[in-house]
Amino acid sequence: MKKRLFSAVAGIFLGILLNAQQIKFEEYDLPNGLHVILHQDNSAPVVTTGVMYHVGAKDEVVGRTGFAHFFEHLLFEGTPNIKRGEWFKIVSANGGQNNANTTNDRTYYYETFPSNNEKLGLWMEAERMRHAVINQIGVDTQREVVKEEKRMRMDNQPYGNLFTAVQANLFTKHPYHWSTIGSMDDLNAAKLEEFQDFYKKYYVPNNATLVVAGDIKPEETKKWISEYYGSIPKGTLHPKDFPKDTPITQSKEVDYHDANIQLPAYVFAYRTPDNKDKDNYALDMLSSYLSSGKSSVLYKKLVDQEKKALQVGAFNQTLEDYGIFAFYAIPMGSTPKEVLQKDIDSEIQNVQTDLISEEDYQKLQNQYENQFVNSNSSIQGIASSLATYHVLYGNTNLINKEIDIYRSVTREDIRNAAKKYLNPNQRVIINYLPEKK
């Protein structure tokens, strides 16, 4: 009785929090196609200015991979009004912080300043969009930076190329086939004109979303946006008509060798639907049920109780055109792959056959309610979410309503998604092995 009462009280309290969590925003388009989203929150004197460009690794071509991520670095080189090497100094000297990141589907740049420097953030991002300097010294410098990043994060890191191996084998036609960081040979071979053409093609206002969030006065902000961005010329957008992969109907098994590991990892990867499909939300909840935390099904069985695996997990990677659902396991001692595969398959069959318990389902709902609250706990996070929901989902208000999709996912939906996508003939098995001596 006490437990039920506590759950009811917790539910009421969380409901109040969620209602208070509603993110108010305003959005509109400039004549040049730039989409603008404004979010006013005067509770703290900070403002985040972010620009998300709808260009990622998938927009590259065979033989010239890595461009989108390369630009994440290259576009800090400067502009005619910001000298080379001065970008980060200007931000720091004015009490701000900034960063950028790239995925397969988009690239995002942002600055967070004290609100009395809001205008500076807007100007800097307009400078980047209007006339970034792309010259040979910048390209040569950033090539070395990216090479070092690849060495540190992937090539010299244990299991650093595991996800690269998944992408390379799960996709054959679609450009998700290559990693976001791309090929260093491709970047080395590219000429300066190719980088300049990439900038002109994708870094245009009608391929971008500008978000300004925080301690703003909307009318004043709109005036500055019009002043800085309104005269940037519109670009020519090209259709995102990527080749589609044929469905996987027969299991494929491949080996991949890594000189940085001593223990193998085994991956069982499945191609799933795009990020807007409701099945993806069900798969997301399923991955949490199977491997989120030490009380999850796979961890408790294979790591905690039976000591067959050093690590085990499932993850659901949502992308704009497809998704990736994968299981991975690192064996404990001499546990053979066949044993781990059998145990993972057994758990898949369980969720395909039986509904997860009502108690486990409620735990999942609570987990996603908490994640929703936490994701909107900072101005920087809100700015990023607003841009992401507009660019990749086409619905900015998902920042408030996505939790309703998770709430609407039933236990039957979770079972049906497992039955639809996680079958042995639909997967790629990757044996990620130590390099042979």
N, C-alpha and C positions, 0 to 999 in steps of 0.2 A: 504493500500500500504506500509506504514511504517512498519507495523507488518510483512508483507511478506518479505520485504527487510531485516529486522532484522533477521528473521528466516534463510534466505539464507546466510547471512553473518556468523551467528552462525554456520550453517552447514558446511561452508567452513573452518572456524576456527577449528571446531571439527575434520573435516577430516584431516587437517594438523597435529593436535595433535595425532590422531590415527595412521597416517603414521609414525610419529616420535616415536610412542610407541612400534614399533616392537621390540620384545625381541629376541635377537640373543643368540643362545646356541649351544653347542656341546654335543653329547651323544655317549657313547660307553659302551661295557661290558668288565669286567675283565674275565679271564678264569674261575674263581670260580662262575660266574653268577651274580656278583654284577653289577647293572646298574648304570652308572655314568652320571650325567648331569652337565655341566659347563656353567656358564654365567658370562662373563666378563663385569664389569662396573667400570671404574676407576674414576668416578666422585666424589666419597667420599671414604675415607680410612677405609672402613669396609668390613667384609666378613661374610656371613652366611654359616655355615656348617649344613646341615640337612640330616637326614636319615629317610625315611619312610618305615616301614615294612608292608607288605601286610597281616596284621593280625588285626582283630578287634573282637568285641563282637560276631559276627556271627560264628567265628571259634571255639567258646567254645562248650561244650556239656551240655546236661541237667544234672543238679546236680552239675555242676562246672562252673557256670556263674560268670562273673566279672573278669576273669583272665587277659584279654587284658588290661583293665583299671588298674588293680592291678599292672601290669608290668610297666605301665607308671610311677608309684611311685617307684616300687621295683628296677628298673634299675638305680636309682641314689644312691643306697647303696654303690657302689664302685666296684673296681676290684683289682687284686693282686698288681697293681701299683698305685691305687688311694684309699687311706685309707677311711674307713667308716666315713661319715660326712664331707669329704673334697671336694666333687664334686662342690658344690655351692661356697665354699670358693675360690677354684682355679679359677673358672670363674670370680667371682667378683674381685679378686685380680689382674686379668689381663685385667680389663676394659671391661668385657663382660657381656652378659645376656643370659639366656637360659630358655627353657621351653619344655613341651611335652603335647600332647593331643591325645585322643583316640576317635574313632567313631565306629560304627557298622562294618566298613569295613577296617580300617587301624589305625596304630599308628605312630605318628610323633614326633621325637626328634630334637632339634636344639640348636646351640650356635651361637651368633653373637659377634664377636670380632673386635677390631681394626685390620686392615689388617696385621700389623706386628706380630699378633698372630694367623694367619691363620693355621699354622702348629699345634698349640696347639689344635684347634677345631677338626682338622682331627684326631689327635692322640686320643683325648678323645672319639670320636664316634667309632673309631676302637677298643679301649679298651672295650667299652660297647658291641660291636658285638662279639669280640673274646672270652672274658672270664669274663663276669659280675659275681660277687660273689653273689650266692643265698644260703643263710644259714638261720638257724632258727631265729636268732636274727633279721635279716632283715625282714623276713616274719612277725614275731610277731609285730614288730614296725610298718610296713606299713599297717597291718590289722587295727590297731587303727587309723591311719591317714585316711584310706579310710572310716572307720565307721563314723568318725567325719565329713568328707566331705559329706557323704550321709545324715547325720542328718542335716547339715547346708543348703545344697543345695536342698534337696528333702523333707525329712521327716518332718522338722520343718519350711518349707517354704510354704506360701500359694500357692496353685495350683502346688506345686513342683513335684507331681507325675502325673500330667495331661498327659504328653507325654508318660509316662510309661503305663498309662491306655490305651492310643491309640494303642501303639505297642502290648500290651498283647491281645487286642481284634481284631485288624485288621489282625494279623498273627496268625496262629494256628500250622502250620507245620514248616515253615521256622524259623531259629534262630533269625530273627528280632523280634521274639515274646518277647524277654526279653530286658531290658534296658542295656545300656553300662556299668553302674556301677555294674550291676548284683546283686546277692543275698549275703548278709552277712553270712547267714547260709552255703552257698556253700563254701565261702572263709574260714570260720571257720573249716569246715569239711575236707578241703583239706590238704593232707600231704605234707611235704617238697619235697618229690620225684616227686610229681605231678607238682609242680612249676618248678622244675629243668627240667623235661621232656618237659614242655611247652616251656621253653627257647630254649632247644636243637632243638625242632621241627620247631619253627617259626623265631627265631632270627639268621638266617643264611644269608650269602651274597646273595644267589640266590633267597631270598624272600625279598630283600631290594633294595631301590633306594637311592643312595647318591647324594646330590645336593651341589655344592659349587658355591656360587654366590657373586659377588662383585668385590672388588679391587684385582684381582688375576692376576698372570702371568701363563697362562694355562699350559705351558710346565713344569714349576716348580711344579704346583699343581698336574699334572699327575704323576710326579716323586714321590711326597709324597704319593699319593693315592696308587701307586703300592707298595711302601715300607711298608705302614701301613696295607693295606687291601688285597694285593695280595696273602699272604700266609694263610689267614683265610680259613679253609676248607669249601667246599660246603656242603650243607645239602641235605636231601631227601625231595623233595616237595610232598605234598599230594594233590590230586585233590579236588577242591572246589565244591563238588557235594552235594549241600544242597537240602533238600526236598522242593518241590514246593507247594505253597498253591493253592487250587482249587479256581476258580473265585467265587466272591461273587455274588450270584444271588437273594438273599433275604435279606432284611434289618434286622439287628439285633440291639437290644437295651439293654444296660446294665447300672447298677448303680455302682458308685464308690464313696466311702466316704472319706472325708479329714477333720481331726480334726482342721486344721489350717484356715478354711475359714468360712465366714458367709453368703456369697452370692454364689449361685450355678453357675456353668459354663456348657454350653451345647456344645458338640462337634459332628460334623457330618463329619466322616472320610471316605475316599475312597482310595482303593489300586490302584496305578497307575504304569506305566512302569518304567524300569530301567533308569539310568542316561544317557545312550547313545541314547535313543529313542528320535527322534525329537519332539514327542508329549509332552515330558517332558519340552522342552523349551517353547512350546505353553502354557502349564499349568503354568509355571513359570510366563509368561507374564500375564496370566489371573489372577493369585493371586495378582499381583501388581495392575492390573486394578481395582480389586474388593476392595482391602483393604490397599493399600500403601499410607499412608498420610491422612490428614483430608479432602482432596478433593475427595477421592476415593468413589466409589459407596456405599459400605456398611456403611462406617463411616458417610458419609454425610446424608444418609437416617435414619439409626437407632439410631445414637448417636446425631448428630447435629440437624437434623430437627424434628424427631418424638420423640426423648428422650425415646426410648424404651430400649436401651442398654447402660450400662456403658462402656463396651468395646465390640468390634466386629472385626473379622478379618478372613483372609484366608491365609494359608501358604502352600507352596509346598516344601516338604522335599525330596531331591533327594538322592537316595541310589544306590549302585552298582547293586543290584539284583531286586529291586522294588522301587517304590516311594510312598510317602504319601501326599495326598492332603486333607486338613482339614479346615473346618470352625469352629469358636468358637464364643460364645457370652456369656457375663455376663449381666443378665437383670438389668434394672434400676427399682428400686422399686418392684412392684408386677407384672411386666410384665410376663405373663406365657410363658413357653417354646414353646407352640403351636404357639404363635404369632411370636416369633423370627424364629422358624422353617419355618413358612409359608412365612415370608418376605425373608429369605435367599433362600428358594426354588424358590421364584418368580424371584429373581435376576439370579439364575442359569438358569431358563427357558428363561429369556430374552437373555442371551448370547448364549444359545443353539438355539434360534430362529433367532435372528437378529445379524448382524455384529456390532461390536463396531464402533463408529464413526471414521472417518479418523483422526479427531483432537486428539481423545484419543489414537489412534494407534500411531500417531507421537510422542505424549508425552511419550509413552512406549519406543519407539525406542530411544528417547533422553535420557531417564532414564538409559537404558542399555548401551548406549554409554558412559555415565558418569561413571557408575559403572565399566565398563571395564578399563577406564583410571585410576580411583582411585585404582583399585585392583593391579595395577602394579606400584604403586607410591613409594614403598619401597623395598629395597633389601630382607628384611625378607619375604615380601609378594610374591615377585617374586619367591624366593626359594621354598616356600610352594606350590605355583601354579604349578611350573614345576614338582615337585614330584607328586602332586595330579593328574595332567593330564596324567602323564605316568602310575602311579599305578592303578588308578581307571577308566581311560578312554582309556588307551592304545595308546594315541596320545599326545605326549608332545607338539606338535605345536598348540594344541588348545589354548595355552596361547596367541597366536596371532590370531587364526582363529575362536574361539568360538563366537566372536561377529558377524561373518558372518552368523552363524546359527541363531542367534536372528534376524539379518536383513532379513533372508530368510523366517521367520515365517510370514505368511499372516493373515489378519483378518479372512479369511476362515479357516485357520489352528486352530486358537483360538476357533472359533465356533465349529469346528468338534471335537476337543479334549474335549470340554465341553459336547458335545452330546455323545461321546464315553465312558467317564469315570465317569461323575457326575450325575448318575441317582439314584433315590430313592432306587431301589432294589439292588444297588451296595455298600451300605454304612453301617457303624456301627455308631450307635448313642450312645454317652456316656453321661450319666447324672452325672456330677461330683458335688457331693452334700456335704453339711456340714454334719459332723458326727452326728448321732442322739444322743440326750441327754440320 
